[in-house]
């Protein structure tokens, strides 16, 4: 990817395009909000959506402005974050895969709080990959605060859009998953999908 030297329309166009592509492709956040949309509906998933968007926005600002070089140069930090994230994702996948009907889901689980979704970004391997890749390309040495702020704001906007679309997708699945047996297979498939993301992210590291 070609480095962009100044804050121009080309800079913003490239930043928005790359961030949108990275955010909207399948990953842990999207799998979780789709499942939450199915289980709890869009309205109750809004805090989860906000937590993802603003949590990642804060994360990428910090990475862009302060931590990017340290993390990029420290293999130990990368390994620690990678394995903590993998462990959290596998635990979440296990909880999802064990769900049954919508009724038992309501009784046994609840939607993410906004702060939980925000904190989850710090152990989400895909979020770290996105933060490091995007910040390395779009944080400008001649305007570090300004460029980091722009990257963060774009990430928040794209995060709101992507998470909302995946939540709506989950809510629309209700009409097709009308029996407990179908729901159980959906939850199992989503759990396995999360585990698959973990292995893909670990293998790519």
N, CA, C and O of each residue as an XYZ file, in Angstrom:
820
protein
N       0.838     -1.187      0.000
C       0.000      0.000      0.000
C       0.878      1.243      0.000
O       1.897      1.283      0.689
N       0.491      2.252     -0.763
C       1.290      3.458     -0.883
C       0.978      4.384      0.292
O      -0.186      4.636      0.602
N       2.021      4.882      0.937
C       1.827      5.841      2.010
C       1.260      7.145      1.458
O       1.653      7.592      0.381
N       0.345      7.745      2.191
C      -0.242      9.015      1.787
C       0.364     10.097      2.666
O       0.357      9.972      3.890
N       0.892     11.166      2.057
C       1.724     12.120      2.774
C       0.968     13.289      3.370
O       1.456     13.881      4.333
N      -0.188     13.654      2.857
C      -0.902     14.813      3.359
C      -2.380     14.475      3.501
O      -2.889     13.545      2.875
N      -3.066     15.271      4.356
C      -4.486     15.045      4.583
C      -5.283     15.652      3.432
O      -5.542     16.855      3.417
N      -5.661     14.838      2.493
C      -6.377     15.283      1.301
C      -7.625     14.429      1.123
O      -7.891     13.519      1.908
N      -8.391     14.741      0.068
C      -9.550     13.914     -0.268
C      -9.095     12.491     -0.563
O      -9.770     11.535     -0.181
N      -7.965     12.341     -1.235
C      -7.432     11.004     -1.523
C      -7.127     10.255     -0.233
O      -7.399      9.060     -0.118
N      -6.565     10.961      0.729
C      -6.262     10.363      2.040
C      -7.548      9.842      2.678
O      -7.605      8.695      3.119
N      -8.582     10.687      2.727
C      -9.839     10.288      3.358
C     -10.517      9.161      2.599
O     -11.060      8.237      3.205
N     -10.489      9.233      1.276
C     -11.109      8.188      0.466
C     -10.444      6.841      0.723
O     -11.124      5.830      0.899
N      -9.120      6.830      0.743
C      -8.395      5.583      0.996
C      -8.645      5.083      2.415
O      -8.844      3.887      2.628
N      -8.634      5.997      3.387
C      -8.868      5.614      4.783
C     -10.257      5.019      4.962
O     -10.403      3.974      5.596
N     -11.276      5.670      4.411
C     -12.652      5.172      4.543
C     -12.803      3.820      3.845
O     -13.409      2.901      4.397
N     -12.261      3.696      2.651
C     -12.392      2.443      1.906
C     -11.738      1.276      2.616
O     -12.339      0.208      2.738
N     -10.524      1.463      3.081
C      -9.798      0.382      3.745
C     -10.450      0.027      5.078
O     -10.582     -1.149      5.418
N     -10.858      1.051      5.832
C     -11.496      0.799      7.131
C     -12.831      0.082      6.955
O     -13.152     -0.833      7.714
N     -13.606      0.495      5.958
C     -14.893     -0.154      5.701
C     -14.698     -1.615      5.325
O     -15.392     -2.490      5.843
N     -13.759     -1.879      4.429
C     -13.523     -3.254      4.009
C     -13.081     -4.111      5.195
O     -13.554     -5.236      5.361
N     -12.178     -3.584      6.014
C     -11.678     -4.348      7.158
C     -12.779     -4.585      8.187
O     -12.852     -5.662      8.780
N     -13.638     -3.582      8.402
C     -14.651     -3.694      9.452
C     -15.817     -4.583      9.058
O     -16.343     -5.321      9.891
N     -16.229     -4.523      7.792
C     -17.475     -5.190      7.409
C     -17.270     -6.660      7.063
O     -18.236     -7.420      7.003
N     -16.023     -7.070      6.835
C     -15.761     -8.485      6.577
C     -15.992     -9.290      7.855
O     -15.864     -8.752      8.955
N     -16.334    -10.583      7.720
C     -16.634    -11.387      8.906
C     -15.492    -11.398      9.911
O     -14.319    -11.449      9.542
N     -15.854    -11.350     11.172
C     -14.881    -11.365     12.250
C     -15.593    -11.532     13.578
O     -16.818    -11.643     13.606
N     -14.860    -11.553     14.673
C     -15.467    -11.779     15.990
C     -16.565    -10.779     16.344
O     -17.647    -11.183     16.772
N     -16.308     -9.485     16.173
C     -17.336     -8.487     16.498
C     -18.609     -8.705     15.697
O     -19.710     -8.661     16.246
N     -18.459     -8.939     14.410
C     -19.632     -9.095     13.550
C     -20.416    -10.356     13.873
O     -21.646    -10.353     13.846
N     -19.707    -11.428     14.176
C     -20.386    -12.663     14.576
C     -21.159    -12.466     15.874
O     -22.268    -12.980     16.022
N     -20.579    -11.726     16.813
C     -21.225    -11.517     18.105
C     -22.465    -10.641     17.989
O     -23.488    -10.947     18.601
N     -22.399     -9.554     17.212
C     -23.586     -8.694     17.111
C     -24.683     -9.357     16.277
O     -25.866     -9.119     16.520
N     -24.308    -10.184     15.299
C     -25.325    -10.925     14.547
C     -26.060    -11.885     15.471
O     -27.284    -12.002     15.408
N     -25.313    -12.567     16.323
C     -25.926    -13.479     17.281
C     -26.789    -12.717     18.286
O     -27.884    -13.157     18.633
N     -26.288    -11.571     18.750
C     -27.058    -10.753     19.683
C     -28.324    -10.214     19.029
O     -29.375    -10.150     19.666
N     -28.228     -9.826     17.762
C     -29.418     -9.363     17.049
C     -30.479    -10.428     16.966
O     -31.665    -10.147     17.141
N     -30.063    -11.654     16.700
C     -30.997    -12.770     16.657
C     -31.606    -13.027     18.027
O     -32.817    -13.215     18.142
N     -30.789    -13.035     19.051
C     -31.237    -13.432     20.389
C     -32.032    -12.351     21.095
O     -33.015    -12.644     21.775
N     -31.608    -11.082     20.936
C     -32.175    -10.009     21.752
C     -32.821     -8.881     20.953
O     -33.483     -8.019     21.530
N     -32.636     -8.876     19.621
C     -33.174     -7.799     18.810
C     -32.207     -6.622     18.700
O     -31.207     -6.547     19.413
N     -32.534     -5.708     17.789
C     -31.622     -4.591     17.505
C     -31.503     -3.639     18.700
O     -30.397     -3.254     19.080
N     -32.629     -3.264     19.286
C     -32.619     -2.248     20.337
C     -31.735     -2.660     21.511
O     -30.966     -1.845     22.021
N     -31.836     -3.910     21.941
C     -31.044     -4.352     23.087
C     -29.579     -4.580     22.725
O     -28.732     -4.725     23.606
N     -29.285     -4.610     21.427
C     -27.902     -4.775     20.981
C     -27.200     -3.441     20.767
O     -25.989     -3.410     20.547
N     -27.950     -2.331     20.829
C     -27.354     -1.006     20.599
C     -26.148     -0.731     21.509
O     -25.137     -0.234     21.013
N     -26.204     -1.031     22.821
C     -25.005     -0.799     23.637
C     -23.786     -1.576     23.136
O     -22.663     -1.076     23.204
N     -24.000     -2.779     22.641
C     -22.906     -3.574     22.077
C     -22.330     -2.866     20.849
O     -21.112     -2.771     20.695
N     -23.207     -2.375     19.984
C     -22.777     -1.657     18.786
C     -21.954     -0.429     19.165
O     -20.883     -0.195     18.606
N     -22.463      0.357     20.123
C     -21.752      1.560     20.556
C     -20.411      1.218     21.190
O     -19.418      1.915     20.977
N     -20.388      0.141     21.970
C     -19.134     -0.269     22.606
C     -18.072     -0.649     21.592
O     -16.902     -0.298     21.747
N     -18.484     -1.372     20.544
C     -17.539     -1.742     19.482
C     -16.997     -0.496     18.796
O     -15.785     -0.334     18.655
N     -17.902      0.388     18.368
C     -17.491      1.553     17.575
C     -16.594      2.499     18.368
O     -15.513      2.865     17.905
N     -17.034      2.894     19.555
C     -16.257      3.854     20.328
C     -15.063      3.204     21.011
O     -14.026      3.839     21.199
N     -15.212      1.924     21.383
C     -14.072      1.212     21.962
C     -12.928      1.077     20.980
O     -11.767      1.290     21.328
N     -13.267      0.717     19.737
C     -12.226      0.599     18.719
C     -11.682      1.968     18.334
O     -10.494      2.105     18.039
N     -12.555      2.993     18.336
C     -12.083      4.342     18.042
C     -11.031      4.805     19.025
O     -10.003      5.357     18.631
N     -11.286      4.579     20.314
C     -10.294      4.927     21.339
C      -9.035      4.096     21.162
O      -7.921      4.612     21.252
N      -9.217      2.818     20.913
C      -8.076      1.914     20.758
C      -7.180      2.350     19.610
O      -5.962      2.426     19.771
N      -7.765      2.636     18.457
C      -6.936      2.964     17.296
C      -6.293      4.341     17.459
O      -5.217      4.586     16.915
N      -6.942      5.242     18.203
C      -6.303      6.533     18.484
C      -5.058      6.328     19.339
O      -4.001      6.889     19.051
N      -5.187      5.520     20.393
C      -4.045      5.254     21.271
C      -2.932      4.556     20.512
O      -1.760      4.913     20.635
N      -3.313      3.547     19.720
C      -2.308      2.824     18.938
C      -1.635      3.763     17.941
O      -0.413      3.746     17.791
N      -2.436      4.583     17.261
C      -1.884      5.489     16.259
C      -0.935      6.504     16.879
O       0.126      6.796     16.327
N      -1.323      7.033     18.022
C      -0.571      8.148     18.598
C       0.562      7.722     19.524
O       1.578      8.410     19.615
N       0.397      6.593     20.211
C       1.353      6.283     21.263
C       1.951      4.886     21.213
O       3.157      4.727     21.401
N       1.130      3.871     20.963
C       1.590      2.504     21.183
C       2.023      1.763     19.932
O       2.594      0.676     20.022
N       1.764      2.330     18.781
C       2.018      1.599     17.544
C       3.436      1.079     17.413
O       3.645     -0.102     17.134
N       4.410      1.955     17.613
C       5.801      1.538     17.446
C       6.210      0.518     18.502
O       6.898     -0.456     18.197
N       5.785      0.744     19.746
C       6.143     -0.181     20.823
C       5.616     -1.578     20.550
O       6.350     -2.560     20.664
N       4.330     -1.667     20.185
C       3.712     -2.970     19.928
C       4.324     -3.617     18.692
O       4.585     -4.820     18.667
N       4.547     -2.799     17.668
C       5.109     -3.341     16.432
C       6.508     -3.902     16.654
O       6.906     -4.849     15.976
N       7.260     -3.331     17.594
C       8.640     -3.752     17.817
C       8.780     -4.824     18.892
O       9.849     -5.417     19.037
N       7.717     -5.078     19.646
C       7.808     -6.038     20.754
C       7.083     -7.330     20.405
O       5.853     -7.381     20.399
N       7.844     -8.359     20.117
C       7.257     -9.665     19.816
C       6.539    -10.227     21.033
O       5.523    -10.908     20.892
N       7.055     -9.950     22.230
C       6.452    -10.471     23.453
C       5.061     -9.888     23.663
O       4.124    -10.622     23.977
N       4.914     -8.562     23.491
C       3.599     -7.932     23.649
C       2.620     -8.478     22.631
O       1.468     -8.758     22.963
N       3.063     -8.632     21.401
C       2.199     -9.180     20.367
C       1.727    -10.583     20.726
O       0.551    -10.903     20.553
N       2.633    -11.425     21.224
C       2.268    -12.800     21.584
C       1.290    -12.831     22.747
O       0.329    -13.599     22.726
N       1.524    -12.001     23.765
C       0.635    -11.965     24.924
C      -0.778    -11.571     24.499
O      -1.753    -12.229     24.862
N      -0.874    -10.489     23.726
C      -2.193    -10.034     23.264
C      -2.862    -11.069     22.377
O      -4.072    -11.282     22.447
N      -2.054    -11.709     21.542
C      -2.603    -12.702     20.615
C      -3.246    -13.865     21.371
O      -4.347    -14.292     21.024
N      -2.575    -14.376     22.393
C      -3.086    -15.544     23.106
C      -4.196    -15.193     24.086
O      -5.108    -15.993     24.296
N      -4.131    -14.009     24.689
C      -5.248    -13.570     25.531
C      -6.505    -13.432     24.673
O      -7.580    -13.898     25.052
N      -6.359    -12.796     23.528
C      -7.502    -12.644     22.633
C      -8.067    -13.967     22.178
O      -9.285    -14.140     22.125
N      -7.198    -14.905     21.848
C      -7.651    -16.228     21.411
C      -8.438    -16.925     22.517
O      -9.480    -17.529     22.261
N      -7.935    -16.838     23.743
C      -8.606    -17.483     24.868
C      -9.989    -16.884     25.110
O     -10.951    -17.617     25.340
N     -10.091    -15.560     25.059
C     -11.382    -14.895     25.269
C     -12.378    -15.297     24.181
O     -13.541    -15.582     24.467
N     -11.914    -15.316     22.941
C     -12.802    -15.657     21.828
C     -13.291    -17.097     21.914
O     -14.458    -17.373     21.635
N     -12.417    -18.005     22.292
C     -12.826    -19.409     22.415
C     -13.848    -19.568     23.542
O     -14.796    -20.344     23.420
N     -13.652    -18.833     24.636
C     -14.622    -18.881     25.738
C     -15.987    -18.367     25.269
O     -17.015    -18.988     25.539
N     -15.989    -17.230     24.568
C     -17.240    -16.670     24.057
C     -17.896    -17.633     23.065
O     -19.113    -17.815     23.087
N     -17.095    -18.244     22.203
C     -17.621    -19.202     21.231
C     -18.287    -20.386     21.936
O     -19.339    -20.859     21.507
N     -17.674    -20.855     23.007
C     -18.234    -21.972     23.780
C     -19.583    -21.594     24.378
O     -20.521    -22.391     24.353
N     -19.684    -20.371     24.922
C     -20.945    -19.922     25.507
C     -22.039    -19.813     24.444
O     -23.186    -20.185     24.691
N     -21.688    -19.308     23.274
C     -22.672    -19.182     22.200
C     -23.140    -20.557     21.736
O     -24.338    -20.783     21.565
N     -22.196    -21.475     21.531
C     -22.525    -22.791     20.986
C     -23.438    -23.593     21.907
O     -24.136    -24.496     21.446
N     -23.444    -23.278     23.191
C     -24.257    -24.024     24.150
C     -25.690    -23.518     24.248
O     -26.503    -24.114     24.955
N     -26.018    -22.429     23.549
C     -27.367    -21.892     23.659
C     -28.366    -22.769     22.924
O     -28.024    -23.488     21.985
N     -29.621    -22.689     23.382
C     -30.682    -23.493     22.779
C     -31.710    -22.624     22.106
O     -31.445    -22.046     21.052
N     -32.883    -22.522     22.701
C     -33.956    -21.716     22.120
C     -33.773    -20.250     22.487
O     -32.918    -19.908     23.304
N     -34.590    -19.378     21.872
C     -34.544    -17.968     22.232
C     -34.936    -17.757     23.682
O     -34.415    -16.862     24.348
N     -35.849    -18.575     24.169
C     -36.250    -18.434     25.568
C     -35.117    -18.732     26.521
O     -34.909    -17.992     27.482
N     -34.366    -19.820     26.273
C     -33.269    -20.144     27.169
C     -32.139    -19.148     27.014
O     -31.411    -18.876     27.968
N     -31.989    -18.601     25.815
C     -30.960    -17.579     25.632
C     -31.270    -16.358     26.478
O     -30.379    -15.822     27.136
N     -32.524    -15.908     26.473
C     -32.902    -14.758     27.262
C     -32.629    -15.001     28.737
O     -32.216    -14.089     29.452
N     -32.857    -16.228     29.196
C     -32.704    -16.519     30.614
C     -31.250    -16.660     31.015
O     -30.882    -16.290     32.130
N     -30.419    -17.184     30.135
C     -29.067    -17.548     30.515
C     -28.047    -16.462     30.184
O     -27.035    -16.337     30.873
N     -28.301    -15.677     29.141
C     -27.348    -14.671     28.723
C     -28.019    -13.320     28.684
O     -29.231    -13.207     28.872
N     -27.240    -12.314     28.443
C     -27.742    -10.963     28.231
C     -26.875    -10.318     27.169
O     -25.776    -10.802     26.899
N     -27.335     -9.248     26.566
C     -26.478     -8.555     25.608
C     -25.253     -7.965     26.298
O     -25.262     -7.744     27.509
N     -24.197     -7.710     25.522
C     -23.025     -7.028     26.043
C     -23.402     -5.623     26.511
O     -24.190     -4.935     25.862
N     -22.835     -5.205     27.637
C     -22.863     -3.788     27.980
C     -21.866     -3.059     27.083
O     -20.947     -3.669     26.536
N     -22.058     -1.746     26.938
C     -21.170     -0.964     26.077
C     -19.723     -1.052     26.547
O     -18.816     -1.197     25.728
N     -19.495     -0.965     27.865
C     -18.116     -0.992     28.356
C     -17.478     -2.363     28.137
O     -16.270     -2.456     27.921
N     -18.285     -3.428     28.190
C     -17.740     -4.761     27.941
C     -17.312     -4.912     26.488
O     -16.248     -5.461     26.203
N     -18.150     -4.420     25.561
C     -17.799     -4.482     24.144
C     -16.567     -3.625     23.855
O     -15.723     -3.997     23.041
N     -16.469     -2.469     24.532
C     -15.298     -1.605     24.346
C     -14.032     -2.281     24.845
O     -13.011     -2.266     24.158
N     -14.084     -2.872     26.026
C     -12.914     -3.552     26.577
C     -12.536     -4.776     25.747
O     -11.360     -5.124     25.646
N     -13.529     -5.419     25.158
C     -13.272     -6.606     24.342
C     -12.355     -6.293     23.167
O     -11.613     -7.163     22.711
N     -12.401     -5.049     22.669
C     -11.558     -4.694     21.530
C     -10.072     -4.872     21.839
O      -9.275     -5.156     20.945
N      -9.708     -4.703     23.102
C      -8.299     -4.771     23.480
C      -7.765     -6.200     23.523
O      -6.553     -6.399     23.606
N      -8.641     -7.186     23.469
C      -8.196     -8.581     23.388
C      -8.730     -9.258     22.130
O      -8.695    -10.483     22.012
N      -9.218     -8.459     21.199
C      -9.745     -8.978     19.937
C      -8.620     -8.969     18.898
O      -8.172     -7.895     18.497
N      -8.157    -10.137     18.455
C      -7.028    -10.172     17.514
C      -7.296     -9.402     16.223
O      -6.398     -8.738     15.704
N      -8.524     -9.485     15.697
C      -8.816     -8.751     14.469
C      -8.731     -7.245     14.701
O      -8.232     -6.510     13.848
N      -9.217     -6.786     15.853
C      -9.145     -5.354     16.164
C      -7.697     -4.885     16.220
O      -7.370     -3.818     15.700
N      -6.822     -5.679     16.849
C      -5.407     -5.316     16.893
C      -4.793     -5.299     15.503
O      -4.026     -4.395     15.170
N      -5.126     -6.291     14.695
C      -4.602     -6.332     13.324
C      -5.028     -5.097     12.546
O      -4.218     -4.474     11.859
N      -6.315     -4.744     12.661
C      -6.825     -3.559     11.982
C      -6.159     -2.289     12.503
O      -5.748     -1.432     11.721
N      -6.055     -2.172     13.818
C      -5.491     -0.958     14.414
C      -4.047     -0.747     13.973
O      -3.659      0.361     13.603
N      -3.261     -1.809     14.013
C      -1.855     -1.690     13.629
C      -1.702     -1.414     12.137
O      -0.897     -0.574     11.733
N      -2.481     -2.127     11.321
C      -2.356     -1.965      9.872
C      -2.805     -0.566      9.430
O      -2.128      0.087      8.635
N      -3.942     -0.119      9.947
C      -4.475      1.182      9.530
C      -3.628      2.324     10.072
O      -3.313      3.268      9.347
N      -3.258      2.238     11.358
C      -2.483      3.332     11.937
C      -1.115      3.455     11.288
O      -0.592      4.560     11.147
N      -0.532      2.329     10.891
C       0.793      2.389     10.267
C       0.761      3.094      8.922
O       1.768      3.653      8.488
N      -0.392      3.072      8.256
C      -0.515      3.684      6.938
C      -1.024      5.120      6.986
O      -0.692      5.923      6.114
N      -1.819      5.447      7.988
C      -2.531      6.727      7.950
C      -2.183      7.686      9.083
O      -2.713      8.797      9.116
N      -1.317      7.300     10.007
C      -0.831      8.249     11.001
C       0.384      8.963     10.419
O       1.382      8.331     10.071
N       0.289     10.277     10.320
C       1.307     11.054      9.630
C       2.267     11.694     10.628
O       1.836     12.294     11.612
N       3.558     11.567     10.378
C       4.577     12.099     11.279
C       4.455     13.607     11.422
O       4.710     14.145     12.500
N       4.066     14.309     10.342
C       3.987     15.763     10.389
C       2.705     16.268     11.046
O       2.589     17.457     11.343
N       1.742     15.375     11.276
C       0.481     15.763     11.924
C      -0.045     14.589     12.749
O      -1.122     14.069     12.456
N       0.695     14.164     13.776
C       0.320     12.932     14.487
C      -1.023     13.013     15.204
O      -1.819     12.077     15.123
N      -1.289     14.117     15.905
C      -2.550     14.221     16.643
C      -3.722     14.353     15.679
O      -4.749     13.695     15.842
N      -3.561     15.197     14.689
C      -4.636     15.424     13.724
C      -4.964     14.147     12.954
O      -6.133     13.790     12.809
N      -3.941     13.463     12.463
C      -4.191     12.260     11.681
C      -4.736     11.133     12.554
O      -5.604     10.379     12.114
N      -4.239     11.007     13.788
C      -4.753      9.978     14.693
C      -6.215     10.237     15.020
O      -7.007      9.301     15.129
N      -6.574     11.513     15.178
C      -7.969     11.865     15.457
C      -8.868     11.533     14.277
O      -9.961     10.996     14.455
N      -8.412     11.850     13.074
C      -9.199     11.548     11.876
C      -9.375     10.041     11.718
O     -10.474      9.572     11.420
N      -8.306      9.285     11.915
C      -8.388      7.822     11.837
C      -9.402      7.303     12.848
O     -10.207      6.430     12.523
N      -9.373      7.826     14.067
C     -10.294      7.365     15.112
C     -11.742      7.700     14.765
O     -12.626      6.859     14.932
N     -11.998      8.927     14.282
C     -13.360      9.333     13.955
C     -13.930      8.507     12.806
O     -15.090      8.097     12.845
N     -13.115      8.265     11.790
C     -13.557      7.422     10.678
C     -13.848      6.011     11.182
O     -14.832      5.398     10.770
N     -13.014      5.502     12.056
C     -13.211      4.154     12.593
C     -14.505      4.054     13.384
O     -15.206      3.046     13.299
N     -14.832      5.093     14.157
C     -16.090      5.092     14.914
C     -17.283      5.052     13.956
O     -18.203      4.254     14.138
N     -17.266      5.913     12.941
C     -18.381      5.958     11.988
C     -18.547      4.636     11.250
O     -19.662      4.134     11.105
N     -17.436      4.075     10.786
C     -17.498      2.799     10.066
C     -17.907      1.684     11.007
O     -18.645      0.780     10.615
N     -17.436      1.738     12.247
C     -17.809      0.714     13.229
C     -19.297      0.707     13.510
O     -19.908     -0.357     13.612
N     -19.894      1.904     13.636
C     -21.340      1.993     13.845
C     -22.102      1.395     12.669
O     -23.075      0.665     12.856
N     -21.654      1.706     11.462
C     -22.315      1.190     10.260
C     -22.192     -0.322     10.163
O     -23.189     -1.016      9.963
N     -20.981     -0.836     10.301
C     -20.745     -2.267     10.136
C     -21.477     -3.090     11.191
O     -22.154     -4.066     10.867
N     -21.336     -2.691     12.453
C     -21.987     -3.445     13.527
C     -23.501     -3.386     13.398
O     -24.184     -4.369     13.683
N     -24.036     -2.243     12.971
C     -25.482     -2.123     12.786
C     -25.977     -3.061     11.691
O     -26.992     -3.737     11.857
N     -25.260     -3.099     10.574
C     -25.668     -3.972      9.467
C     -25.648     -5.433      9.887
O     -26.560     -6.187      9.545
N     -24.630     -5.840     10.616
C     -24.555     -7.234     11.053
C     -25.633     -7.552     12.098
O     -26.138     -8.673     12.151
N     -25.979     -6.569     12.919
C     -27.064     -6.783     13.880
C     -28.394     -6.953     13.163
O     -29.175     -7.842     13.501
N     -28.653     -6.104     12.172
C     -29.881     -6.224     11.381
C     -29.932     -7.584     10.692
O     -30.985     -8.220     10.634
N     -28.795     -8.023     10.172
C     -28.729     -9.351      9.567
C     -29.157    -10.416     10.573
O     -29.918    -11.324     10.237
N     -28.669    -10.303     11.802
C     -29.056    -11.264     12.831
C     -30.535    -11.215     13.147
O     -31.169    -12.256     13.314
N     -31.104     -9.997     13.233
C     -32.540     -9.897     13.540
C     -33.396    -10.507     12.433
O     -34.455    -11.073     12.707
N     -32.944    -10.395     11.189
C     -33.706    -10.940     10.061
C     -33.693    -12.463     10.037
O     -34.536    -13.086      9.392
N     -32.736    -13.059     10.739
C     -32.671    -14.516     10.772
C     -33.785    -15.143     11.612
O     -34.057    -16.339     11.499
N     -34.427    -14.332     12.455
C     -35.476    -14.870     13.326
C     -36.561    -15.605     12.536
O     -37.038    -16.656     12.963
N     -36.941    -15.060     11.404
C     -38.048    -15.660     10.635
C     -37.657    -17.007     10.052
O     -38.524    -17.846      9.805
N     -36.366    -17.229      9.826
C     -35.905    -18.492      9.245
C     -35.554    -19.521     10.311
O     -35.547    -20.723     10.045
N     -35.263    -19.045     11.518
C     -34.879    -19.960     12.599
C     -36.036    -20.083     13.572
O     -35.948    -19.673     14.729
N     -37.113    -20.652     13.079
C     -38.366    -20.661     13.826
C     -38.506    -21.834     14.786
O     -39.464    -21.878     15.558
N     -37.572    -22.789     14.758
C     -37.648    -23.927     15.666
C     -36.404    -23.968     16.537
O     -35.351    -23.449     16.166
N     -36.540    -24.599     17.712
C     -35.403    -24.696     18.627
C     -34.241    -25.452     17.994
O     -33.079    -25.119     18.225
N     -34.556    -26.467     17.196
C     -33.492    -27.252     16.576
C     -32.675    -26.394     15.615
O     -31.447    -26.483     15.607
N     -33.323    -25.577     14.816
C     -32.610    -24.685     13.896
C     -31.766    -23.672     14.668
O     -30.635    -23.366     14.289
N     -32.339    -23.158     15.760
C     -31.596    -22.203     16.571
C     -30.342    -22.831     17.166
O     -29.267    -22.231     17.172
N     -30.504    -24.053     17.665
C     -29.328    -24.718     18.251
C     -28.231    -24.879     17.218
O     -27.057    -24.671     17.525
N     -28.595    -25.246     15.996
C     -27.581    -25.407     14.949
C     -26.980    -24.064     14.544
O     -25.802    -23.982     14.197
N     -27.800    -23.013     14.592
C     -27.265    -21.683     14.295
C     -26.227    -21.287     15.336
O     -25.132    -20.844     14.991
N     -26.573    -21.449     16.611
C     -25.633    -21.070     17.670
C     -24.356    -21.908     17.595
O     -23.257    -21.392     17.797
N     -24.506    -23.196     17.306
C     -23.317    -24.044     17.168
C     -22.447    -23.582     16.005
O     -21.220    -23.540     16.106
N     -23.110    -23.234     14.891
C     -22.342    -22.794     13.727
C     -21.643    -21.475     14.001
O     -20.518    -21.267     13.547
N     -22.297    -20.572     14.742
C     -21.658    -19.305     15.078
C     -20.500    -19.520     16.041
O     -19.466    -18.861     15.931
N     -20.668    -20.435     16.978
C     -19.560    -20.760     17.871
C     -18.374    -21.317     17.113
O     -17.232    -20.920     17.348
N     -18.651    -22.245     16.196
C     -17.571    -22.808     15.374
C     -16.942    -21.754     14.475
O     -15.736    -21.779     14.227
N     -17.769    -20.823     13.986
C     -17.242    -19.747     13.155
C     -16.260    -18.892     13.934
O     -15.202    -18.528     13.422
N     -16.611    -18.568     15.177
C     -15.692    -17.798     16.016
C     -14.376    -18.537     16.236
O     -13.299    -17.947     16.148
N     -14.475    -19.835     16.522
C     -13.253    -20.634     16.699
C     -12.438    -20.621     15.412
O     -11.211    -20.530     15.450
N     -13.124    -20.712     14.266
C     -12.419    -20.652     12.989
C     -11.678    -19.341     12.806
O     -10.546    -19.325     12.323
N     -12.321    -18.224     13.197
C     -11.643    -16.930     13.120
C     -10.386    -16.917     13.984
O      -9.357    -16.363     13.598
N     -10.485    -17.536     15.160
C      -9.325    -17.576     16.056
C      -8.153    -18.264     15.373
O      -7.035    -17.748     15.378
N      -8.406    -19.427     14.784
C      -7.316    -20.169     14.155
C      -6.760    -19.439     12.938
O      -5.554    -19.450     12.693
N      -7.653    -18.805     12.175
C      -7.171    -18.046     11.008
C      -6.282    -16.901     11.460
O      -5.222    -16.671     10.879
N      -6.710    -16.175     12.501
C      -5.920    -15.051     12.983
C      -4.598    -15.503     13.578
O      -3.575    -14.841     13.404
N      -4.616    -16.641     14.287
C      -3.374    -17.152     14.857
C      -2.408    -17.612     13.764
O      -1.202    -17.380     13.851
N      -2.950    -18.263     12.738
C      -2.095    -18.747     11.659
C      -1.497    -17.605     10.846
O      -0.396    -17.727     10.310
N      -2.236    -16.481     10.754
C      -1.757    -15.330     10.000
C      -0.733    -14.519     10.767
O      -0.006    -13.721     10.175
N      -0.662    -14.714     12.091
C       0.243    -13.900     12.897
C       1.693    -14.320     12.705
O       2.590    -13.735     13.313
